[in-house]
Amino acid sequence: MLNSGSNIVKVVVPRRVWETYDYSVPARLSRPLIGARVSVPLGHGRAVGVVVGYVKQSEFDLRDIERVLDDQPLVSEEVVELGMWLSDYYHHPLGSVFETILPTAAIRGQPAHIEPEKQWSLVEQSNVLIRANAKRQHHAWQKLLERRVIRESNLKELGITRTVLDALERKGIVEMSNVATSQIITPSPISPTAEQKRAIDSIKANLETFQAFLLDGVTGSGKTEVYLQVIDEVIRQGKQALVLVPEIALTPQMTNRFHERFSRMAVMHSMISNAKRFETWCQAASGDMPIIVGTRSAVFTPFKDLGVIVVDEEHDASYKQSESLRYSARDIAVMRASKLGIPCVLGSATPSMESVMNARTHRYQYLQLSHRPGAAQLPSFHVQDMRHTRVKGGICEPLLRTIGEHLNRDGQVLILINRRGHSTYYICTDCGWTANCTDCDVRLTWHEVPVRLLQCHSCGRRYQPVTQCPDCGKKSIATLGVGTQQVEETLAESFPDVPRHRIDRDSVRTNRQLTAMFNRLQHAKDGLLIGTQMLAKGHHFPNVTMVAVIAADNGFLSTDFRGPERTAQLIVQVAGRAGRAEKRGEVWIQSYDPDNPDLMSLVRDGYEGFTETELRLRREANFPPFGQMAVIRAEGPDERVAEEFCAEVLNALRQCDVRVLGPAAAPITRVARQYRFQGVVMAPQRRQLHDALKTVERMRPKSRKTRWSIDVDPSEMA
């Protein structure tokens, strides 16, 4: 039956479906606008969908829309078009794409009602009458003294509750008001350097057109000040700004800088409640919120008049979603900017190989900040050859002596080892038995603190240790391999009088704890900082004069072609923690393979030298950015079924004009009782790759327990 008429709409339902659904609009309802939510019948139930288009006729027997939930579009047409593009580019079901884009509260049909944001300030001349044991009230009062005004959106990160503020308000100590919608901009107290000014002027000159900028700035060179001054101009023009940061842990630092400059902004990340996230989403869509700072998913936020997008630490792997819709927030940011005709600024001290090539081929405009402001100098790099040296707890004796020299000069020393726990092997020295996870093909890691136990770092399962080998029965259990806890133990023995601070996911479990820890470390004058990559990102330690990198060989010798790039980026990022004040820093890298070409290039010529070597190796292998790549993954509880389906997809792709490798077991074959297989698809041109993937995107496994995915532009091969 052919239905025709002007009141037929196409609706995307945020579920794992590929197609839109056609619905008729009954006479009692006005036709919803594109981007508005509607309540529709679906199967035997109901669903909330988004209107994405109109048609004059349909070949289906149509059901009526039940309700129109939004008088005005909740999702801008630009974001609707973006959703269509995402489904096509990442070969992912359209409904699932919108399930990713929309906040949970929007999918549940909650009304898009925006309450004015509340703020609290101290009452002038008030007498402070707070009991000595009212610690939470004292904390809130102290924060108000520091910041003068606290907004509702900042309560969680500051550790303050509405209940505490209500109590202070009843005492007449604070007063509540609505946040003014107009933006107040505080002039920058910092005069930009010549390099910063050139970068700022270049971006400002392109505010009316699309241009992607690669802001390549060494750590401590002032990239954030460039962002702030560009956004200052965008806000003065009455437009909005989106700033992406890779992790929640970096959000408080960035938001503090922005709060000092701008009176009104909001944050978006996974720790924010569904209701607050939806409210912020609506404020941005209505134009009421001028600045959004957020993590990966904030890239989907609709704006009324977006004027610039900033992606800080653009190289960071956290911008790539690792499940469901496997999108890159960085790449989407550039795409959105292109569609809107606005600039997109990608900032990093260690740009990704893709961004470097885009700059070299003039797709991106290259901007460089090669110097730190003031007297701060870049650290010097050194390799510590570990061959033929005695090693104690993962640190060789020459490196221990160098650490001692820096401590004797009242410097802080930062030791990076990207493995938490005490030891990476729990083994019987008599028969060779090793403790493995029962659910994963992973060796268990031995933890000494806070309790002695074995843990799987893939699924998180914990086990009680054994003192007797379950295979041979002998009491010959030993630990091998090194983690952060063992490094801390070794340093405690070597430097018993020096304060130590270990920062990893075992010692710091919440982002509030992490922020508090970094605030303490910034004011510490001496000590040893031991930790994982959590230490490497965006933190200022003015007294660190030496950085030691333990076990870097694992990354440079990785089977993942991106392993050397990630390792070099981590080393350079953590090196940026050294010598950020008037003290020159040193970076020491332990290695059993000191002649590795990537390592030699990095130490001799810095990250730029590493880039030259790595790009040459990538070009020879036709790996990205010189070729296009996707990874096919399949997993399930039945090993044979998962492998056979992966092979079925890859065999279908072999009929196309692409190169196919696999199937092969994933580097960790079994995780949480799921067997994992994968294959690689490569093509010289993007169109060839996508044409091939289009032929298999809707294939279905015979078993519903088998899951599979297409990962376009993979960030890792695990």
CORNORJO-V290234 format. One record per backbone hydrogen bond with DSSP energy under -0.5 kcal/mol. CO is the residue of the C=O (numbers start at 1). NH is the residue of the N-H. If there is no record, write none. Layout:
co=<CO;CO>
nh=<NH;NH>
This chain:
co=<1;3;7;8;9;10;10;11;11;12;12;13;15;17;21;22;23;24;24;26;33;35;35;36;37;37;38;38;39;39;40;42;45;47;47;48;49;50;51;53;55;56;58;60;63;64;67;67;74;76;77;78;79;80;81;82;83;84;85;86;87;87;93;94;95;96;97;98;103;103;104;105;106;111;112;113;117;118;119;120;121;123;126;127;131;133;134;135;136;137;138;139;140;141;142;143;144;147;148;150;151;152;154;155;155;156;161;162;163;164;165;166;167;168;168;169;173;175;177;184;184;185;190;193;194;195;196;197;198;199;200;201;203;204;206;211;212;213;213;214;214;215;215;216;218;220;222;223;224;225;226;227;228;229;230;231;232;233;234;235;240;240;241;242;243;244;247;247;248;248;250;251;252;253;254;255;256;257;258;258;261;266;268;269;273;274;275;276;277;278;279;280;281;282;283;283;283;284;284;288;290;291;292;293;294;295;296;297;298;305;307;308;309;310;310;311;311;313;316;317;319;319;324;325;327;327;328;329;330;331;332;333;334;335;336;337;337;342;343;344;344;345;345;346;347;347;348;352;353;354;355;356;357;358;358;359;363;364;365;367;369;373;380;382;383;384;386;390;392;395;396;397;398;399;400;401;402;403;404;405;406;407;412;412;413;413;414;414;415;415;416;417;419;421;421;422;423;425;426;427;427;428;433;434;435;439;440;442;445;446;446;447;451;453;454;455;455;456;461;463;469;474;474;476;478;480;480;483;484;485;486;487;488;489;490;491;495;499;501;501;502;503;504;504;510;511;512;513;514;515;516;517;518;519;520;520;521;527;528;528;529;530;531;532;533;533;536;539;540;541;543;543;544;545;546;547;548;548;549;551;552;552;553;555;560;562;563;564;565;566;567;568;569;570;571;572;574;575;585;586;587;588;588;589;590;591;593;596;597;598;599;600;601;602;605;606;607;608;609;610;611;612;613;614;615;616;617;618;618;619;623;628;629;630;631;631;632;633;634;635;636;637;638;639;640;641;642;643;644;645;646;647;648;649;650;652;653;656;659;661;664;667;669;670;671;673;674;675;676;677;678;679;680;681;682;683;685;686;687;688;689;690;691;692;693;693;696;703;705;707;709;710;711;711>
nh=<3;58;25;55;23;52;53;13;21;14;50;15;17;95;11;63;9;26;65;29;36;74;75;51;69;70;40;49;66;67;47;45;42;40;49;14;38;12;35;10;8;5;3;62;24;41;39;69;76;80;81;82;83;84;85;86;87;88;89;90;91;92;97;98;99;100;101;102;106;107;108;110;109;113;114;115;179;152;177;150;175;126;128;129;134;135;138;139;140;141;142;143;144;145;146;147;148;149;122;120;154;155;158;159;160;159;165;166;167;168;169;170;171;173;174;172;123;121;119;186;263;187;192;197;198;199;200;201;202;203;204;205;206;207;209;344;365;215;346;216;367;217;348;369;221;373;226;227;228;229;230;231;232;233;234;235;236;237;239;238;307;308;292;310;294;312;250;251;251;252;254;255;256;257;258;259;260;261;261;262;186;293;295;272;277;278;279;280;281;282;283;284;285;286;287;288;289;287;304;290;241;266;243;268;245;298;299;300;301;240;343;242;345;244;312;314;347;316;319;320;321;329;326;327;321;329;332;333;334;335;336;337;338;339;340;341;342;211;309;213;346;311;347;215;313;314;217;356;357;358;359;360;361;363;364;362;212;366;214;216;218;376;587;589;385;591;389;397;395;392;400;401;402;403;404;405;406;407;408;409;411;410;545;546;415;529;416;548;417;531;550;419;484;485;486;483;446;480;435;429;478;432;428;436;444;673;442;437;455;422;423;453;453;447;463;445;457;460;456;454;473;469;476;429;427;424;425;487;488;489;490;491;492;493;494;495;498;528;503;530;504;532;507;508;514;515;516;517;518;519;520;521;522;523;523;524;524;413;501;530;415;503;417;535;536;537;538;541;542;544;412;545;579;586;414;588;416;550;590;554;555;556;557;558;563;566;567;568;569;570;571;572;573;574;575;576;577;578;380;547;382;549;590;384;552;386;596;600;601;602;603;604;605;606;609;610;611;612;613;614;615;616;617;618;619;620;621;622;623;622;626;683;713;681;633;711;679;709;677;707;675;639;642;643;644;645;646;647;648;649;650;651;652;653;654;655;656;658;682;680;678;669;676;441;674;675;671;636;666;634;664;632;661;630;659;628;689;690;691;692;693;694;695;695;696;697;699;706;707;635;633;712;631;714>
